[in-house]
Amino acid sequence: MGLVAISYFELHIPHARSLKDKRKVVKSLIDRVHSRYRVSIAETDHHDLRQLAGITLASVGRNDRELERQLEDLRSAIELDPEAVIASWQPEILDLYSG
């Protein structure tokens, strides 16, 4: 079975006073999540907005339960970041072999 979890997070970064401040927060978060969970993750939206960032992550897994748990763990880890607030979260699990 080929399952892929994709999750989009829209983050509010209230203390960012410049794009440089925002990039520092986003890069730190992306590096930390990638290092801990070994998922593909990148900033994918709102590049030119100072206090808003969109990040997307993807992971593969053996079953729905494993991926759902991982998505919840990822959300919890991102929620713990004191400099970013989750404004929206859109998780999705895709079955690559379903017709």
Secondary structure, DSSP 4 states (H G I P E B T S, - for coil): --EEEEEEEEEE-TT--SHHHHHHHHHHHHHHHHHHH--EEEEEE-TT-SSEEEEEEEEEESSHHHHHHHHHHHHHHHHT-TT-EEEEEEEEEEETT--
